Amino acid sequence: MGNRPQDAVVLIPSLEPDKRLPRYVEALLEKGFEHIVVVDDGSGPDYRRIFDDLAAMPGCEVARHEVNRGKGAALKTGYALIAERFPACIGVITADADGQHTVADVWRLAEAVS
């Protein structure tokens, strides 16, 4: 059986996201992605509900930094989680928490690595 686009994992580092992030993750899941990893890079208690809601979505895992460590550290945390939890994934596609990268574009990247 060949690789499928949905075998890629989407990694989203996030600091103090707004309501667009849950909608974006839902849209990625609806498109067919099976695994999304979001890293809360020390957003603080005011944002806890957003990350809790994401963690409750089937197919979405949330890793958390207690304090802001920067986007590079958030990506490293996400890559480590993906290597541990999804070692058979065909690739990792990073996306921004504000939806800058469209769902269609993320899917096209997944198709390119499948």
PyMOL commands that set and color helices and strands:
alter all, ss='L'
color gray80, all
select helices_A, chain A and resi 5-7+20-31+45-55+71-85+103-113
alter helices_A, ss='H'
color red, helices_A
select strands_A, chain A and resi 9-14+35-41+60-65+92-94
alter strands_A, ss='S'
color yellow, strands_A
deselect
rebuild
show_as cartoon
